[in-house]
Amino acid sequence: KIKVMSNRRNNKKKIVGADEQGTLRLCVDFKECHGFYGNTKWAKPRLVVKCDLEARPGYQTCKAHEFNDEEDVLASKIKVLAKLIGKAKHVTAYTGAGISTASGINDYASKAKDSKALQRPKLKSGTLARPTLAHRVLAAMEKENLLHHWVQQNHDGLPQKAGYPQHKLNEIHGAWFDPSNPVVAMSGDLRDDLFQWMLEEEQKTDLCLTMGTSLCGMNSDRMAETPALKSFEGKALGTVIVSLQRTQMDSYAGLRIFATIDRVMELLAQELKIKYNIEDEIYEYPDAKVHGEIHWGKQCVVSGQMPILGNLYQDRSKSRYVCERAYQQLDKDEKKSYELVEGKARYEKKDVDVFAVPYDANGKLVEGQRNKQKNAPP
């Protein structure tokens, strides 16, 4: 287990100091500034917002100061991150409220009035939020097989709005748009099947992209903690932490990046040479006039078979499906979480839900399209 520094000791520790030019910087060990993949020659992060309040009062937290990496250091870190992603076998994103603040949804840890995270649109309701650049890049990474799973603490549905597939997304703390997955109170219990799914992914993950979370001791923080600890034994590549504020796990990070999440993901997309959907585009279902006859079916989360023909097994969350062959390969305990349902090769339009996938007459996945919103800027 990671040794957590007490709040009293953590908050008395001097963390900001001036360099030779008088610039205020984070003055802790370079590993807490950059991670153990970092370079001792890199400049330490610069203080951009001073705030002596605790980021998450009542939890294992740090002061709400905000820091930025210098541009040359940030560019170097992005190159390291891209190489890590290229080497990894199972990349998981673990995200907190910070990834959604740019969309207009409030977070918990930004305390300063001039916080960089608070420079965002104002919404009448969080349900009206649009995906941030980071959400859209993560969705694009999944399509390129560079991101294999996503555990999100938020309830906002922004990954799905960005085009990320539901069957690879664990909304561990509940979801606004899913009646079967109500939001979990801070003192509440996690849903059994989602918790079990998280444990499975925890062990599979060899690189965790941790973004926008204060890592203050939530049960789901295991997603960042386990790969970090395994990396010290050479069994994983480790954990990358991206946020403006410090966290209690910084000294365990393989790579520590101080910058806004959107900026990091913008540079990462450029480095990986992947295309992502621009902000003013919305998703529309495939058009039969363009692609010919469109069929809808379920996709097996194990084999990738699409559509599932014959027996169809559905898990308790009603979001994961497996075919007969994949079901028979599960052990007894895993089988208990699935039930046999009536499978169809083709679904009527009224039966299509967010877990259905479109395919053509040859059984190939048909991509939807992105169109500009009405009255959107050119």
C-alpha positions as CSV (number, residue, x, y, z in Angstrom):
1,K,0.0,0.0,0.0
2,I,1.1,3.5,-0.7
3,K,2.0,5.4,2.5
4,V,-0.2,8.4,2.8
5,M,1.3,11.6,4.3
6,S,-0.9,13.0,7.0
7,N,-2.7,16.3,6.3
8,R,-0.8,18.0,9.2
9,R,2.6,17.0,7.9
10,N,1.7,17.5,4.3
11,N,0.4,21.0,4.8
12,K,3.4,22.1,7.0
13,K,5.9,20.9,4.4
14,K,7.4,23.7,2.4
15,I,6.5,23.2,-1.2
16,V,7.0,26.6,-2.9
17,G,10.3,28.4,-3.3
18,A,11.9,31.0,-5.6
19,D,14.6,30.0,-8.1
20,E,17.6,32.1,-9.0
21,Q,15.5,34.4,-11.2
22,G,12.9,34.8,-8.4
23,T,10.3,32.7,-10.1
24,L,8.1,30.7,-7.6
25,R,8.3,27.0,-8.2
26,L,7.4,23.7,-6.7
27,C,10.4,22.9,-4.5
28,V,10.0,19.2,-3.7
29,D,12.0,16.2,-5.0
30,F,12.2,16.0,-8.8
31,K,10.2,12.7,-8.8
32,E,7.2,14.5,-7.3
33,C,7.6,17.2,-10.0
34,H,8.2,15.0,-13.0
35,G,7.9,11.3,-12.1
36,F,10.6,8.6,-12.2
37,Y,10.6,8.7,-16.0
38,G,11.5,12.4,-15.7
39,N,14.8,14.2,-16.3
40,T,16.6,16.0,-13.4
41,K,17.5,18.8,-15.9
42,W,13.9,19.7,-16.4
43,A,12.8,22.9,-14.7
44,K,10.4,22.4,-11.8
45,P,6.7,23.4,-12.3
46,R,6.0,27.1,-11.9
47,L,3.4,28.4,-9.3
48,V,0.5,30.0,-11.3
49,V,-2.2,30.2,-8.6
50,K,-1.5,30.4,-4.8
51,C,-4.1,29.0,-2.5
52,D,-3.5,27.9,1.1
53,L,-6.9,26.1,1.4
54,E,-7.0,22.3,1.3
55,A,-8.1,20.9,-2.0
56,R,-10.4,18.3,-0.4
57,P,-11.0,19.2,3.2
58,G,-11.6,16.1,5.4
59,Y,-9.7,13.8,3.0
60,Q,-6.0,12.9,2.4
61,T,-5.3,16.0,0.4
62,C,-2.8,18.7,-0.5
63,K,-3.1,22.5,-0.6
64,A,-5.0,23.9,-3.6
65,H,-2.0,25.7,-5.2
66,E,-1.8,25.3,-8.9
67,F,1.3,24.7,-11.0
68,N,2.3,24.6,-14.7
69,D,5.1,22.9,-16.4
70,E,7.3,25.1,-18.7
71,E,6.4,24.7,-22.3
72,D,9.7,22.9,-23.2
73,V,9.3,20.6,-20.3
74,L,5.7,19.9,-21.2
75,A,6.7,19.0,-24.7
76,S,9.3,16.6,-23.4
77,K,6.8,14.9,-21.1
78,I,4.3,14.5,-24.0
79,K,7.0,12.6,-26.0
80,V,7.6,10.3,-23.0
81,L,3.9,9.8,-22.5
82,A,3.4,8.9,-26.2
83,K,6.2,6.3,-26.0
84,L,4.7,4.8,-22.8
85,I,1.3,4.4,-24.6
86,G,3.1,2.8,-27.5
87,K,4.7,0.2,-25.2
88,A,1.7,-0.5,-23.1
89,K,-0.5,-3.6,-23.6
90,H,-3.5,-2.4,-21.6
91,V,-4.0,1.3,-21.1
92,T,-6.7,2.6,-18.7
93,A,-7.9,6.1,-18.2
94,Y,-8.9,7.0,-14.6
95,T,-10.6,10.4,-14.5
96,G,-12.1,12.6,-11.9
97,A,-14.0,15.9,-11.9
98,G,-11.1,17.8,-13.3
99,I,-11.5,16.4,-16.8
100,S,-15.0,17.9,-17.1
101,T,-14.5,21.4,-15.6
102,A,-13.7,22.9,-19.0
103,S,-17.2,21.8,-20.1
104,G,-18.8,23.9,-17.4
105,I,-19.3,21.3,-14.7
106,N,-18.1,22.2,-11.2
107,D,-15.3,20.2,-9.6
108,Y,-14.5,19.8,-5.9
109,A,-10.8,20.7,-5.5
110,S,-10.5,24.1,-7.3
111,K,-10.6,26.5,-4.4
112,A,-8.9,29.6,-5.7
113,K,-11.1,32.4,-7.2
114,D,-8.6,32.7,-10.0
115,S,-8.2,29.0,-10.5
116,K,-7.2,28.0,-14.1
117,A,-9.8,25.2,-13.9
118,L,-12.6,27.7,-13.3
119,Q,-12.1,29.4,-16.7
120,R,-15.1,27.6,-18.3
121,P,-18.6,28.2,-19.7
122,K,-21.5,28.6,-17.4
123,L,-24.3,26.0,-17.7
124,K,-27.9,26.0,-16.4
125,S,-27.5,22.3,-15.8
126,G,-24.6,19.8,-16.0
127,T,-26.7,17.6,-18.2
128,L,-26.3,20.2,-21.0
129,A,-22.5,20.0,-21.0
130,R,-20.6,19.1,-24.2
131,P,-17.5,16.9,-24.1
132,T,-14.1,18.6,-23.6
133,L,-11.2,18.2,-25.9
134,A,-9.8,15.6,-23.5
135,H,-12.9,13.5,-23.8
136,R,-12.8,13.6,-27.5
137,V,-9.1,12.7,-27.7
138,L,-9.6,9.7,-25.4
139,A,-12.5,8.5,-27.6
140,A,-10.2,8.8,-30.6
141,M,-7.5,6.9,-28.8
142,E,-9.9,4.0,-28.2
143,K,-10.7,3.8,-31.9
144,E,-6.9,3.6,-32.6
145,N,-6.6,0.8,-30.0
146,L,-4.4,3.0,-27.8
147,L,-6.9,3.1,-24.9
148,H,-8.5,-0.1,-23.7
149,H,-10.7,0.9,-20.7
150,W,-11.9,4.0,-18.8
151,V,-12.9,4.2,-15.2
152,Q,-14.6,7.5,-14.6
153,Q,-15.6,8.9,-11.2
154,N,-17.9,11.5,-12.9
155,H,-21.6,11.0,-13.6
156,D,-21.9,13.4,-16.6
157,G,-22.0,11.1,-19.6
158,L,-19.4,13.1,-21.5
159,P,-17.3,10.1,-22.6
160,Q,-20.4,8.7,-24.3
161,K,-21.2,12.1,-25.9
162,A,-17.6,12.1,-27.2
163,G,-18.2,8.7,-28.9
164,Y,-16.5,6.4,-26.3
165,P,-18.2,3.0,-26.2
166,Q,-20.3,2.2,-23.2
167,H,-19.0,-1.4,-22.9
168,K,-15.5,-0.1,-22.2
169,L,-16.6,2.5,-19.7
170,N,-17.0,1.9,-15.9
171,E,-19.0,4.7,-14.3
172,I,-18.1,3.5,-10.9
173,H,-19.7,6.3,-8.9
174,G,-23.0,6.3,-10.9
175,A,-24.4,8.0,-13.9
176,W,-26.9,10.8,-14.5
177,F,-28.2,9.2,-17.7
178,D,-28.5,5.6,-16.6
179,P,-31.4,4.8,-14.2
180,S,-29.9,1.4,-13.4
181,N,-26.7,3.1,-12.1
182,P,-27.8,5.8,-9.6
183,V,-25.2,8.2,-8.3
184,V,-23.3,6.9,-5.2
185,A,-23.2,9.1,-2.1
186,M,-19.7,9.7,-0.7
187,S,-20.5,7.4,2.2
188,G,-22.4,4.9,0.0
189,D,-21.5,1.5,-1.4
190,L,-20.2,0.8,-4.9
191,R,-22.4,-1.3,-7.2
192,D,-21.2,-4.9,-6.9
193,D,-20.9,-5.8,-10.6
194,L,-19.1,-2.5,-11.4
195,F,-16.8,-3.0,-8.4
196,Q,-15.9,-6.5,-9.6
197,W,-15.3,-5.2,-13.1
198,M,-13.0,-2.5,-11.7
199,L,-11.0,-5.2,-9.8
200,E,-10.5,-7.1,-13.1
201,E,-9.3,-4.1,-15.0
202,E,-7.1,-3.0,-12.1
203,Q,-5.1,-6.2,-12.6
204,K,-5.0,-5.9,-16.4
205,T,-3.8,-2.3,-16.5
206,D,-0.1,-1.8,-17.1
207,L,-0.4,1.9,-17.8
208,C,-2.9,4.2,-16.1
209,L,-3.6,7.7,-17.3
210,T,-4.9,9.5,-14.2
211,M,-6.4,12.9,-14.9
212,G,-8.3,15.4,-13.0
213,T,-8.6,13.6,-9.7
214,S,-7.1,14.6,-6.3
215,L,-6.4,10.9,-5.4
216,C,-7.6,11.6,-1.9
217,G,-8.3,8.0,-0.8
218,M,-11.4,6.9,-2.8
219,N,-11.8,3.1,-3.2
220,S,-11.4,3.6,-7.0
221,D,-8.0,5.2,-6.5
222,R,-6.7,1.6,-6.7
223,M,-6.8,2.1,-10.5
224,A,-3.9,4.5,-10.2
225,E,-2.2,2.9,-7.1
226,T,-1.9,-0.7,-8.3
227,P,0.0,0.0,-11.6
228,A,2.2,2.5,-9.8
229,L,3.2,-0.1,-7.2
230,K,3.6,-2.9,-9.9
231,S,5.9,-0.6,-11.9
232,F,8.5,-0.7,-9.0
233,E,8.6,-4.5,-9.5
234,G,8.9,-4.3,-13.2
235,K,5.4,-5.7,-13.7
236,A,3.8,-2.6,-15.2
237,L,4.8,0.7,-16.9
238,G,3.1,2.6,-14.1
239,T,0.8,5.6,-13.6
240,V,0.8,9.0,-15.3
241,I,-0.8,11.8,-13.2
242,V,-2.1,14.9,-15.0
243,S,-3.4,17.8,-12.9
244,L,-2.7,21.4,-11.9
245,Q,-2.6,20.5,-8.2
246,R,-0.4,18.2,-6.3
247,T,-1.7,14.8,-5.1
248,Q,-0.6,12.4,-2.3
249,M,0.6,9.9,-5.0
250,D,2.9,12.2,-6.9
251,S,6.1,10.5,-5.7
252,Y,4.8,7.2,-7.1
253,A,4.0,8.5,-10.5
254,G,6.0,7.2,-13.5
255,L,5.3,10.6,-15.2
256,R,3.9,13.6,-13.4
257,I,2.5,16.4,-15.6
258,F,1.4,19.8,-14.3
259,A,-0.9,21.4,-17.0
260,T,-4.5,21.6,-17.9
261,I,-5.9,18.3,-19.1
262,D,-7.1,19.7,-22.5
263,R,-3.7,21.1,-23.2
264,V,-2.0,17.8,-22.5
265,M,-4.4,15.8,-24.6
266,E,-4.2,18.3,-27.5
267,L,-0.4,17.9,-27.6
268,L,-0.7,14.1,-27.1
269,A,-3.0,13.8,-30.1
270,Q,-0.5,15.7,-32.2
271,E,2.4,13.5,-31.0
272,L,0.4,10.3,-31.6
273,K,-0.8,11.7,-35.0
274,I,-4.5,10.8,-34.3
275,K,-7.5,12.7,-35.5
276,Y,-10.3,13.6,-33.1
277,N,-13.6,15.3,-33.5
278,I,-13.6,19.1,-33.3
279,E,-15.7,20.9,-30.7
280,D,-18.6,22.0,-32.8
281,E,-19.4,18.6,-34.3
282,I,-22.2,16.3,-33.0
283,Y,-22.6,12.6,-33.6
284,E,-25.3,11.2,-35.9
285,Y,-26.3,7.6,-36.5
286,P,-25.1,6.1,-39.8
287,D,-27.3,7.1,-42.8
288,A,-28.7,4.2,-44.9
289,K,-28.6,6.5,-47.9
290,V,-24.8,6.6,-47.6
291,H,-24.0,3.1,-46.3
292,G,-26.8,1.1,-47.6
293,E,-29.0,-1.0,-45.4
294,I,-28.1,-0.6,-41.7
295,H,-28.6,-3.4,-39.2
296,W,-28.3,-3.2,-35.5
297,G,-27.0,-5.8,-33.1
298,K,-25.0,-6.5,-29.9
299,Q,-21.2,-6.9,-29.8
300,C,-19.4,-9.5,-27.7
301,V,-17.1,-7.6,-25.3
302,V,-14.8,-10.7,-25.1
303,S,-14.4,-11.8,-28.7
304,G,-15.5,-8.7,-30.5
305,Q,-18.0,-10.7,-32.5
306,M,-20.6,-8.5,-34.1
307,P,-23.5,-9.1,-34.2
308,I,-23.9,-11.9,-31.7
309,L,-25.8,-14.7,-33.3
310,G,-27.5,-17.4,-31.3
311,N,-27.5,-17.3,-27.5
312,L,-26.8,-13.9,-26.0
313,Y,-25.7,-13.3,-22.4
314,Q,-26.2,-10.0,-20.6
315,D,-24.6,-8.9,-17.4
316,R,-26.5,-7.3,-14.5
317,S,-25.6,-3.8,-15.6
318,K,-27.3,-4.6,-19.0
319,S,-24.3,-2.9,-20.7
320,R,-22.0,-5.9,-21.4
321,Y,-22.9,-8.8,-23.7
322,V,-21.1,-12.0,-24.5
323,C,-21.7,-14.7,-27.1
324,E,-22.2,-18.4,-26.3
325,R,-18.6,-19.3,-27.0
326,A,-17.2,-16.6,-24.7
327,Y,-19.8,-17.4,-22.0
328,Q,-18.6,-21.0,-21.9
329,Q,-15.0,-19.9,-21.3
330,L,-16.0,-18.0,-18.2
331,D,-15.5,-19.6,-14.8
332,K,-18.4,-20.4,-12.5
333,D,-18.3,-17.2,-10.5
334,E,-18.1,-15.0,-13.7
335,K,-21.1,-16.9,-15.2
336,K,-23.2,-16.0,-12.2
337,S,-23.1,-12.3,-13.2
338,Y,-24.6,-13.1,-16.7
339,E,-28.0,-14.2,-17.7
340,L,-29.3,-15.7,-20.9
341,V,-31.5,-13.3,-22.9
342,E,-33.2,-13.5,-26.2
343,G,-30.7,-12.6,-28.9
344,K,-31.5,-11.2,-32.3
345,A,-29.4,-10.9,-35.4
346,R,-31.3,-7.8,-36.2
347,Y,-33.0,-5.3,-34.0
348,E,-36.0,-3.1,-34.8
349,K,-35.4,0.6,-34.6
350,K,-37.5,0.7,-31.4
351,D,-35.3,-1.9,-29.7
352,V,-32.0,-0.1,-30.5
353,D,-30.3,1.2,-27.3
354,V,-26.9,2.8,-26.5
355,F,-25.3,-0.6,-26.3
356,A,-26.3,-1.6,-29.9
357,V,-23.8,-1.4,-32.7
358,P,-24.6,-0.7,-36.4
359,Y,-23.3,-3.1,-39.1
360,D,-23.7,-3.6,-42.8
361,A,-24.8,-6.6,-44.8
362,N,-21.3,-8.0,-44.6
363,G,-21.3,-7.8,-40.8
364,K,-18.8,-4.9,-40.7
365,L,-19.1,-2.0,-38.2
366,V,-20.5,1.1,-39.8
367,E,-19.2,4.4,-38.4
368,G,-21.6,7.2,-37.7
369,Q,-20.8,10.7,-38.8
370,R,-20.1,14.1,-37.2
371,N,-22.0,17.1,-38.5
372,K,-21.8,20.7,-37.5
373,Q,-24.5,22.0,-35.2
374,K,-27.0,24.5,-36.6
375,N,-25.7,28.0,-36.1
376,A,-22.3,26.7,-35.2
377,P,-19.3,28.8,-36.3
378,P,-17.7,27.8,-39.6
